[in-house]
Amino acid sequence: QVQLVESGGGLVQPGGSLRLTCEASGLVFGDFDVTWYRQAPGKERELVASVSRGGTSTNYTDSVKGRFTISRDDAKNTVTLQMNSLKSEDTAKYFCSGRHYNYRIIEYWGRGTQVTVSS
């Protein structure tokens, strides 16, 4: 049974930091490209950061560049998103997604973890 579980969300003040973790089970996470998405109420889902299979390439949406860092530990089947200098506009539910390209695209999603940035 394949499962992705996000953790580390919570309430933090503006300027604070939070570290999100995505842990996969039932698959070799190192074989997947992994992306963090977020979605706030009334807004479309937004790509936040992604890391390629092997960890050689990363991408970030402009609004988080310089503040967020995505990394992976394939031995632990985890991907983390370190979030610093958080702003109120970062408030959203954050989702982890793993994608493997084969004859057919295989994609898995976690249920998400809530991040709230408020004073």
PAZAPA-4460 file (N, C-alpha, C; in steps of 0.05 Angstrom, whole numbers, plus 32768, in hexadecimal, padded with zeros to 4 digits):
% residues 119
    n_x    n_y    n_z   ca_x   ca_y   ca_z    c_x    c_y    c_z   seq   type   mol
   8011   7FE8   8000   8000   8000   8000   8012   8019   8000     1      Q     A
   800E   8029   7FEB   801E   8042   7FE9   8011   8058   7FF9     2      V     A
   8022   8066   8007   8017   807C   8018   802C   8092   8019     3      Q     A
   8023   80AB   8016   8033   80C3   801B   8026   80D2   8032     4      L     A
   8036   80D9   8046   802C   80E7   805D   803C   8100   8062     5      V     A
   802F   8117   8063   803B   8130   8069   8039   8136   8087     6      E     A
   804E   8143   8091   804D   814B   80AD   805D   8164   80B1     7      S     A
   805A   8171   80C8   806A   8189   80CE   805B   81A3   80CC     8      G     A
   8042   81A2   80C3   8032   81BA   80C1   802A   81C4   80DD     9      G     A
   801F   81DC   80DD   8017   81E8   80F6   8014   8206   80F4    10      G     A
   8011   8213   810B   800E   8230   810C   8029   823D   8113    11      L     A
   8030   8251   8103   8049   825E   8107   8045   827C   8102    12      V     A
   8055   828D   8110   8053   82AA   810C   8062   82B2   80F3    13      Q     A
   805A   82C9   80E7   8069   82D3   80D0   8087   82D6   80D7    14      P     A
   8098   82CE   80C4   80B4   82CE   80C8   80BF   82B5   80D4    15      G     A
   80AE   82A3   80DD   80B6   828A   80E9   80BD   8275   80D4    16      G     A
   80C4   825D   80DE   80CC   8247   80CD   80BC   822E   80D3    17      S     A
   80BB   821D   80C0   80AD   8204   80C2   80BA   81F0   80AF    18      L     A
   80BB   81D7   80B7   80C6   81C2   80A6   80B1   81AD   80A1    19      R     A
   80AA   81A9   8088   8097   8194   8080   80A6   817C   8077    20      L     A
   809B   8165   807D   80A6   814B   8075   8092   813B   8066    21      T     A
   809A   812F   8050   8089   811C   8042   8097   8100   8044    22      C     A
   8089   80ED   8050   8094   80D3   8053   8084   80BF   8042    23      E     A
   8092   80B0   8032   8084   809D   8020   8089   8080   802A    24      A     A
   8075   8070   8026   8077   8053   802D   806A   8043   8016    25      S     A
   8073   802B   8013   8068   801A   7FFE   8073   801F   7FE2    26      G     A
   8088   802F   7FE0   8095   8035   7FC7   80B1   803F   7FCD    27      L     A
   80C1   803F   7FB8   80DC   804A   7FBA   80DA   8067   7FB1    28      V     A
   80DB   8079   7FC5   80D6   8095   7FC0   80EC   80A1   7FAE    29      F     A
   8103   8095   7FAF   8119   809F   7F9F   8115   809C   7F81    30      G     A
   8101   808C   7F79   80FA   8089   7F5D   80E6   809E   7F53    31      D     A
   80DE   80B0   7F64   80C9   80C3   7F5E   80D3   80E0   7F5E    32      F     A
   80C9   80F0   7F4C   80CB   810D   7F4F   80B6   8115   7F64    33      D     A
   80BE   8128   7F75   80AC   8130   7F8B   80A7   814E   7F8A    34      V     A
   808E   8155   7F8E   8086   8171   7F8E   8075   8177   7FA6    35      T     A
   807A   818F   7FB1   8068   819A   7FC6   8056   81AE   7FB8    36      W     A
   803C   81AB   7FBD   8027   81BD   7FB5   801A   81C9   7FCD    37      Y     A
   800C   81DF   7FC9   7FFC   81EA   7FDE   7FE2   81F6   7FD3    38      R     A
   7FCE   81F6   7FE4   7FB5   8201   7FDC   7FA7   820F   7FF3    39      Q     A
   7FA0   8228   7FEF   7F92   8238   8002   7F75   8239   7FFB    40      A     A
   7F63   823D   800E   7F46   823E   8008   7F40   8253   7FF3    41      P     A
   7F31   824B   7FDF   7F29   825D   7FCA   7F3E   8262   7FB5    42      G     A
   7F55   8255   7FB6   7F6A   8259   7FA3   7F71   823E   7F96    43      K     A
   7F7D   8240   7F7F   7F86   8229   7F70   7F9E   821C   7F7D    44      E     A
   7FA2   8203   7F78   7FBA   81F5   7F81   7FD3   8201   7F74    45      R     A
   7FE8   8204   7F84   8000   8211   7F7A   8018   81FF   7F7F    46      E     A
   8029   81FD   7F6B   8042   81EE   7F6F   8055   8200   7F7F    47      L     A
   8060   81F4   7F94   8072   8202   7FA6   808F   81FC   7FA0    48      V     A
   8096   81E2   7FA0   80B1   81DA   7F9B   80B2   81BD   7F92    49      A     A
   80C6   81B6   7F83   80C8   819B   7F79   80E6   8193   7F79    50      S     A
   80EA   8179   7F7B   8105   816E   7F79   8104   8155   7F68    51      V     A
   8118   8152   7F57   8118   813D   7F44   8122   8122   7F50    52      S     A
   811C   810D   7F42   8128   80F3   7F4A   8146   80F6   7F4A    53      R     A
   8152   80EE   7F60   816F   80F1   7F63   8177   810B   7F70    54      G     A
   8165   811E   7F73   816A   8136   7F81   817C   814A   7F72    55      G     A
   8180   8146   7F58   8193   8157   7F4A   8186   8171   7F40    56      T     A
   816C   8173   7F41   815F   818B   7F37   8148   8193   7F4A    57      S     A
   8146   81AD   7F4F   8130   81B7   7F5F   8123   81CF   7F51    58      T     A
   810A   81D4   7F58   80FC   81EB   7F4D   80EA   81F6   7F63    59      N     A
   80E7   8211   7F62   80D7   821F   7F76   80C6   8234   7F68    60      Y     A
   80AE   8238   7F73   809E   824F   7F69   80AC   8268   7F73    61      T     A
   80A9   827E   7F64   80B7   8296   7F6A   80B2   82A1   7F86    62      D     A
   809A   829E   7F90   8093   82AA   7FA9   80A1   829D   7FC1    63      S     A
   80AD   8286   7FBD   80BB   8278   7FD4   80D9   8276   7FD0    64      V     A
   80E3   827E   7FB9   8100   827D   7FB4   810F   828C   7FC9    65      K     A
   8124   8280   7FD3   8134   828C   7FE8   812A   8287   8004    66      G     A
   8111   827E   8006   8106   8279   8020   8101   825B   8026    67      R     A
   80FA   824C   8011   80F4   8230   8014   810A   821F   8007    68      F     A
   810E   8208   8013   8122   81F5   8008   8116   81D9   8008    69      T     A
   8117   81CC   7FF1   810E   81B0   7FEF   8126   819E   7FEE    70      I     A
   8124   8187   7FFC   813A   8174   7FFB   812E   8158   7FFF    71      S     A
   813E   8144   7FFA   8135   8129   7FFD   814A   8117   800A    72      R     A
   8140   8103   8017   8151   80EE   8023   8145   80D3   801A    73      D     A
   8150   80C9   8005   8144   80B1   7FF9   8148   8098   800B    74      D     A
   815C   8098   801C   8160   8082   802E   814A   8081   8042    75      A     A
   813E   8098   8049   8128   8099   805B   810C   809B   804E    76      K     A
   810C   809C   8033   80F3   809F   8024   80E5   80B8   802B    77      N     A
   80F4   80CE   802E   80E8   80E7   8036   80F0   80FE   8024    78      T     A
   80DF   8112   8023   80E5   812C   8017   80DC   8141   802A    79      V     A
   80ED   8155   802E   80E7   816B   8041   80E5   8186   8033    80      T     A
   80D5   8197   803F   80D3   81B3   8036   80D9   81C5   804E    81      L     A
   80F0   81D1   804E   80F7   81E4   8063   80ED   81FF   805B    82      Q     A
   80DC   820B   806C   80CF   8224   8066   80D8   8239   807A    83      M     A
   80E6   824E   8071   80EF   8263   8082   80E2   827D   807A    84      N     A
   80E4   8291   808C   80D9   82AB   8087   80BD   82AA   807D    85      S     A
   80AD   829B   808B   8091   8296   8082   8080   82AF   8083    86      L     A
   806E   82B1   8070   805D   82C7   806D   8040   82BE   806E    87      K     A
   802E   82D0   8074   8012   82C9   8076   8007   82BC   805C    88      S     A
   8012   82C5   8045   8009   82BA   802C   8012   829D   8027    89      E     A
   8024   8293   8038   802C   8277   8037   8017   8264   8043    90      D     A
   8003   8270   8050   7FEE   8260   805D   7FDF   824F   8048    91      T     A
   7FDF   8235   804C   7FD2   8223   8039   7FD5   8207   8044    92      A     A
   7FC7   81F5   8037   7FCB   81D8   803C   7FE0   81CF   8028    93      K     A
   7FF5   81C2   8032   800B   81B9   8022   800A   819B   801D    94      Y     A
   800D   8194   8003   800B   8178   7FFB   8025   816F   7FEE    95      F     A
   802B   8156   7FF2   8043   8149   7FE6   8039   8137   7FD0    96      C     A
   8047   8138   7FB9   803F   8127   7FA3   8058   811A   7F97    97      S     A
   8057   8100   7F92   806C   80F1   7F85   8063   80E8   7F6A    98      G     A
   8075   80EB   7F56   806E   80E3   7F3B   8084   80D3   7F2E    99      R     A
   807C   80BD   7F22   808F   80AB   7F14   8087   80A9   7EF7   100      H     A
   8099   80AD   7EE5   8093   80AC   7EC9   809B   8091   7EBE   101      Y     A
   8088   8083   7EB4   808C   8068   7EA8   807A   8066   7E90   102      N     A
   8072   804E   7E89   805F   804B   7E73   8046   805C   7E78   103      Y     A
   803E   805D   7E91   8029   806F   7E9A   8034   807F   7EB1   104      R     A
   802B   8098   7EB4   8033   80A8   7ECA   8026   809E   7EE4   105      I     A
   8036   8099   7EF8   802C   8091   7F12   802F   80A8   7F25   106      I     A
   801A   80B0   7F33   801A   80C7   7F44   800C   80C0   7F5E   107      E     A
   8018   80C8   7F75   800D   80C4   7F8F   800C   80DF   7F9E   108      Y     A
   7FF8   80E1   7FAF   7FF4   80FA   7FBE   7FF0   80F4   7FDB   109      W     A
   7FFA   8105   7FEC   7FF4   8104   8009   7FDA   8113   800E   110      G     A
   7FD2   8113   8027   7FB9   8121   802F   7FBD   813D   8037   111      R     A
   7FD6   8145   803A   7FDC   8161   8040   7FE0   8167   805D   112      G     A
   7FEE   817E   8062   7FF2   8188   807D   7FEE   81A6   807C   113      T     A
   7FE0   81B1   8090   7FD8   81CD   8090   7FEE   81DE   809C   114      Q     A
   7FF4   81F3   808D   8007   8208   8096   7FF8   8222   8099   115      V     A
   7FF9   822D   80B1   7FEC   8247   80B6   8000   825B   80C1   116      T     A
   8004   8271   80B3   8016   8286   80BB   8006   829E   80C4   117      V     A
   8006   82A3   80DD   7FF6   82B8   80E8   8002   82C3   8102   118      S     A
   7FFD   82DD   8108   8006   82E9   8120   7FEF   82E9   8135   119      S     A
***
